[in-house]
Amino acid sequence: MSELIFPEGILYHPEHTWVRIAEDNTAVVGITDFAQDQLGEVAFVDLPSAGAQFSAGDEFGSVESIKAVSSLYMPISGTVSEVNEALEDECSLVNTSPYADGWMLRITLAADADKSHLLNSGEYEAQTK
C-alpha cells in the first residue's frame, strides 16, 4: 500500500475516480492508483462517447480486469468532450499510468458543477487505509 500514489492538485471521488480541473472549465477524469491496484491487470475499458452528459455520481462506464468488472462513477458533472482512444488498444495504461497516459475522459464542466463532495489527496488516502 505504501507504494500507491495520491497526487496533490487533483480531486478524488469516494468511488475511486479522480478529476483534474483546468482553469478553462474543462477537466480530465480517470481512476485512481488505489482502484487500479485493487482491480489488478485491466483487460477492457468501456467508456461513453463524446457528447454524453453526466451528473456527479452517475455511472459513466466500466473497467474489466481478471478479478472483476467495476463500474466507473463520474466525479463531477459535465459533458464528455474526448475519450482516451489509446485505451482501446492499450488498456494496461490504466495500470501503469493512471494519472497521466491512462486518463479516461476529458469533460467540459457543467455550469452548476459542484466539487464540495470531492476529497483532496490526504483525505482520499486516509479513506483507502
Secondary structure, 3 states (H helix, E strand, C coil): CCCCCCCCCCEECCCCEEEEECCCCEEEEEECHHHHHHHCCEEEEECCCCCCEECCCCEEEEEEECCCEEEEECCCCEEEEEECCHHHHCCCHHHHCCCCCCCCEEEEECCCCCCCCCECHHHHHHHHC
